[in-house]
Amino acid sequence: MLYVPDTIAAVATAPGRGGVGVIRVSGRGLDALIAGLIGRPLIPRHAHFARFRAADGEVIDEGIALYFPGPNSFTGEDVLELQGHGGPVVLQMLLSRCVALGARHAEPGEFSKRAFLNGKLDLAQAEAIADLIDAQSEAAVRSALKSLDGAFSREVHALVDQLVTLRMLVEATLDFPEEDIDFLEAADARGKLHGVQQQLQAVLGTATQGKLLREGAHIVLVGQPNVGKSSLMNALAGEDIAIVTDIAGTTRDTVRELIQLDGVPVHIIDTAGLRDTDDVVEKIGIERTWAAVEKADLALLLLDSREGVTAHDAAILARLPAPLPVLRVFNKIDLTGEVAGAVAADEVHVSAKGGIGIDALRQKLLERVGWQGSDAGVFIARERHLDAIRRAQAHLQTADAAYRQIELFAEELRLAQNALNEITGEFSADDLLGVIFSRFCIGK
């Protein structure tokens, strides 16, 4: 049954001035709205030049009108798109006219939400629309398109189908308890379970890569004053972002820059040098440094290669959060003659000023944040997807341990299936849908 509560309308193009602006309308039975706005019927899926008129017949704007009758439309409902001039005032006048003709202002993400509720997209595909719009790199665009095309959903459906088959075997044994284990062993139920677990682990790996493309990695530069953090940030960014001087304490606040490494968005955060100081402003900067550290995915501890790891550096290391990965970067090797590049799993030698060893550092950064080197086959994913997969894994582990307790085995398989179904929205609470679609832009 289609979800068709009322008619909604919104400006579907970005705010601001532009050559073309689009108004999107979706609902059931748009004939009266089309007649009032354009004055004549429209041939489905044909572009019509039209004048868009106010209630008194005065022309508001002129442009192209496109009509897509449901269910053959994006939302599954009747959809009207008006392509006019992109001035904000013109678009608001046209939107107000649509509202006067019976539509209401759409909520954020409501068009995509209707597409989901009307079965045009599953939830993972609907989320991919927002991810495509928000993509911060070409690799993220390609991965979002894969999810929108259903690559992620097909992986999930394949896993769910296998779980359903396994559940059918287990449920059948409940009617014949005296033969349950023999029946399951003859059907290789445990082997099938292990196969699902292996595939689920593979999907988790791909989804983790997709989450990295979507959200990027947050890398914070920490260390004593004047060890070259700002120079290193400039070297990684390829331009002068941070101010560099020989005066210790030049950086007094966090400086953030978004760069791309192998298509992965990386948020580099340069911070104030960590030291004892009586300077009020510098103290605030140091407090912000520690706040940035708490939210980071990786910390680069910058060290002066001439001095090695000092007691002060050791104190900084000791204060870093235990779960936070740390990469030690020995800088200024142009002054020591040391070999450039990665010399250990957690150690890189560079000269930020001379650009020596920076490429090796970039590769090490990607390795430490979990990037596997290519976006081929990667679909975009979100933290909620990873959470659902991990919960499914946990239920399957419990099922494996409870293999001979048939009722518990069956229940854990059911819970694993429910967790995976949350990804595509086949099992999802209304409040979850509200949160997901409220983060979309208006007109989507």
N, C-alpha and C positions, 0 to 999 in steps of 0.2 A: 504493500500500500504506500502510495506516494505521500510525502510530507509537504503539504501545501496550505500553510496557515493563512497567509495574506501576501500582499504585494510589497516588495521592498525596492528601494532605489538608492543609488549612491554615485558619487563621482569615482570612477575607476582608474583615473590617472593621478600621478603624483601631484601634491600641492604646488602652487606657483604658476607662473606664466609659461605657456608653450604654444606651439603652432597648432596642435590638435589636443582636444580634451574629450574624454569619453564619459558618458552617463550610462550606467547599467541598471536595468529594471528586470526583476524576476517575480513571477507570481502565476496565478491561474486565471486565464481569460483576460488578456490585455487589449481586447478589441476596443473597448470604450476609451481606454487611455490613449491608444494609437489614434483613434478618431478625433479625440479632443486636441491632441498635440499636433498631428500631421494632417488630419482632415480626409484621409483616404486609407483603404486597407493596403497592407504590404504583402508582397509575394514572399513566402518563406525562403530564407537563405539566399536572398537576392539583395544586392546593394542598391538602395534608392537614394537619389538626391531629393532632399525635402527641405521645406521651411518649417521650423518649429515655432508654433504660435502660442501666444498668451490667450487668456479667456476672452479678451475683446477682439481677437483676430490679429493683433499686432505681432509682427515677426520678432521673436526673441533672438534667433540665430538660424543659420542654414548650414547643412552638411549632409552626412550620410546616415541613413537609418537601416538597421539590419534586424530582422525578426526571425527568431528560432523557436518554433512551436515545441512544447514538451511532448514526449520525453526526450526528443533528440536535441538536447541542449546541454550546456555545461552543468546547470543545476538540476536538470530533469524536469523543470517547469517551463512555462513560456518565458522567453527572454527577449528583451528589446535592448539594443545598443544604439546609442545616438553619438555619432562622431561629429563634433562641432569644433569651434575655435576654442583654444586653450586658455582664455582669459578667466581668472577666478570669478569675476562678477558675472560673466556670461554663464558659466557653468552653474553657479548658485541660482541664477534666475531660472535656468532650465530645470534644475533639480527641484526647486520650489514649485514649478509648474507640474511636475510629475506627482509631487505630494498632494497638490490641490486636486489632481485627477484621481486620487484614491490610494496612492502608494504611501509608504512611510519610510523614514530614514533607516537604512540598513545598519546593523550593528557590525563591529569589526569581525571579519571572517565569516559573515553570515551567508554569503554566496557559496563559499566552499563548504560550510556546514550543511547547507541544503543539498549540495551535490553528494555529500556523504550520506545524509539521511535518506536521500532518494536513490541510493544504490549506484550512483555514477562513479564514485570513488570510494575506496576503503579509507580508513583513518590514516594509515601510513602514507598513502598517496596524497591525501588532502594536506597533511603536514608538509609534504615535499614541495607543495606550491609555495608556501611561505619560505621554505628553505631556499628555493630557487631564487626568489626575489631578494633574499638576504645574503646570498652567496658572496663570499669575500675573495674568491679565487676562481680561475677557470676549472680547476680540478673539482671544486665544490659544486660548480654549475653542472659539470658532467655527472657527478654522483647524484645530485638532486634530480636530474632528468631520469636517471636510472630508477630512482625510487618512484618518481611520478609515473613512469612507464610500468611500474609494478614489479620490479626486480626483487625488492625487499619482501613485498607481500607474497610473491611466489615461493620464496625460500620458507617463509613462515607457514604458508598453507601446506607445503610439502611435509614439514615437520608435524603439523597438526594432523594431516591425513595418516601419517604413520602411527601417531599416538591413538587415533581413533581405531585403527586396525588392531593395535595392541590391546586397547581397552575392550574391544569386542571379544577377543580371546579370553581375557581375564573375566569379564562379566559372564561369559558362557560357563566358566568353571564354577561360578557361585551356585548354579542349579544342581551341580553334581560334586559336592564337596569331597566325596570319598575318592574322586579321581583327579582332583584339581592339579596337584603338582605334576603327575604323570602327563596330563593333558598339556600343560604349559611347557613342559620339557620337550614333548614330542613336537610342539609347534615352534620350538626355539624362541620362546617369549623373552628369555633373558638376553639372548643374542640380538634380538630385534631391539630391545631396550638399549643395549650398548651401542648399537648402530645409530639410534636417535641421539644418544648422548654425544657421540663423535660429531655428527652433523651439527648439533646445536653449538658445540664448541667452535666449529668452523664459522658458523653464522655470527657468533659473538665476536670472533676476531675481525671479520669484515665490518660488522656494525661499529666496533670500536674505532676502526679506521675512518668510518663515515662520520662518527661523532667528532673526531679530530678535525676533519675537513670543515664540518659545520661550525664548530665553536672555536677552533684554533687552540694553540698552546700558549700559556702565560709563563713567560720566562723572566725572572727577576735577576738583576745584576747587583751583587752585594760585595762588600769588601771595605777595606780601610780607605781613607781619603787619599787621593792622588795616586791610585794604582792603575788608573786608565779606564775606569768604567765608562765614562762618557766617550772616550776615544773608541772603545770597543763597540759601543752602541752605534756610533757613526759609521764604523767599518761594516757592521752587519747590515745597517740600513742603506748603505751606499751613498749617503749624503750627510751633511752637517746638521744633525738634529739637536744635539746637546752642545752646550758651551764647553770648550776645552781650554784650560789654563794650567799653569804650573802651581797655582795657589790651591793649597789643600782646603777642601770645603766649598769649592765653587758650586757644586750641585747641592742645593738646599731643599729641593722638593723632588718628587717623583716625576720623571719624564717618560711618557709612553709613546710608542710608535708601533704601528702595524706593518709588518713586512711579510713577504712570502718566501718560503724556502721549499723548493720542489713542489710548489702548488699548495703547500700547507700554510694557512694563516698563522702567523706567530706574533704575539703581542710581547714586545720587548719593553721592559720597565727598568729604566736607569734610576738609581736611588742615591740618596745622600750617603756620603762616607760614614761608616760606623766608627765612632770614637767618643770619648768623654769630652764634653764641651760645655762652656758656660753661655754660649751664644743662644739666645731664646729662639731665634728663627731656625737655626741649625738643629736644635733639639726637636722642634716640631717636624722637621724633615726626617730626622732619624726615627721618630715615632711612626711616620708614614711609611718608612722603609720596612719596619717590622710588620705593619699592617699588610703591605704588598706581599711580603714573604708568606704570610698565612694563606693567601689566596692563590699562590703560584703553583704551577705544575712542575717546575724545575728551577733550581737556583744555580746561578753561575757565581761561584766564589772567585773573585779576581784577586790574584796574588802577584806581587812584584818578584819576578824570577831572580832578581839579584839578592833577595833576602830569604826566599823560600817561605815555608810556613812558620810564621812567628807565633809567639804566645798570644798576641792579640787576634791573629787569624784563627788559632785553635779555639779561642773563646767564642768567636763568631760561629764557627762550626758547631760547637757544643750547644749554642743557643738555637740553632735552626731546628724546626720541627722534625721529629724522628722519621715520619713517613715521607718527607720531602726529598726527592732525589737531588743530589748535589754533584755538579761537575766543576772540578777545580781547573781554573784557567790561569796558567802562568804567563804573565804579560811581560813585555819589554825584552824579549829575547834578542832583539837587535843590539842590545847593550851587553849581552852575555855570550852570544855566539852559540846558543843551544839549538838543537835540532827542532824544527817546526813540526807541528801536527799532533795527532793523537798518539801519545806514548803509553797510555794505559786506558782501561775501561772508563775511569773517572778522571782522566787528566789530559789536558791539551796544552801545548805550548804555542804561543802566538806573539806577534808584534802588532798590536792594534794600530799603532801610528804608521808602521810600514806596510800594513796589509798582509803580513806574512802569516801563514797558517790559518787564515780566516775561512778558506773553503773547507779545510778539514774540520774546523770548529762547527761550521754549518751542518755538515753531515753528522757529526757527533750529536749535535742538538736534536736533529730529527730522530736519530736512533734512540736517544734517551727519553724522548716524549712518546715513543711507541710507533713511529711511522715506519712502514715496511718497504717504502721505496717506490710505490706505483699506485695510481688510483684505478688501474684496470680492474673491473669487476666490483669496485667499491660502490655501495649505495649509501646515501646520506642517512644518518641515524641521530637519535636524540638520547639523552640520559634516561628518559622513561622507557625507551626501547631496551637499553642495556639492563635496566633494573628488571624488566619483565623477563628477559632471557636468563638473567642470573637466578631469579626466583624459580623459573622452570627447571634450571639445572639443579637447584637445591631439592626440589620435589622429586626429580628423577633419581638423585643420589639416595634419597630416603626410600624411594620405591625399590631401588636395587638392594638396599640393605634389608628391606622387609619382604623380599621375594616370596618367602614361604608363608607369610601372613597375608593371605589372599585379599581380604577386605581392605587392609591398610595399603597394600600394593595398588589395588584398584583406585582408592581414594587419592593417593599421591599422583597417579597418572592423570586423574581428572583435574587436580589442581594445577598440574603442569600445563595441561591443555588450556585451561582458563587463563593462565598467565600469558601464554603465547597469543591467545585470542585478543587480549587487550591491545596488542600492537596494531592489529588491523581494525579494531573496533567492533569485532563481533561479540565481544563481552566487555562492556564499558559503562561506568556509571554516568549519569547525566551531568554531575558536577565536574567530572573529568573532561567531558566534552566542552563544557563552558569555559574551563581554564584554557584548553588547547586553542579553541577558535577565537577567544578574546584577544589572543596575541597576534592575530592576523591584522593586516591593514584594512581600512574601510574600502569597500568595493571589491574585496576578494572573498 
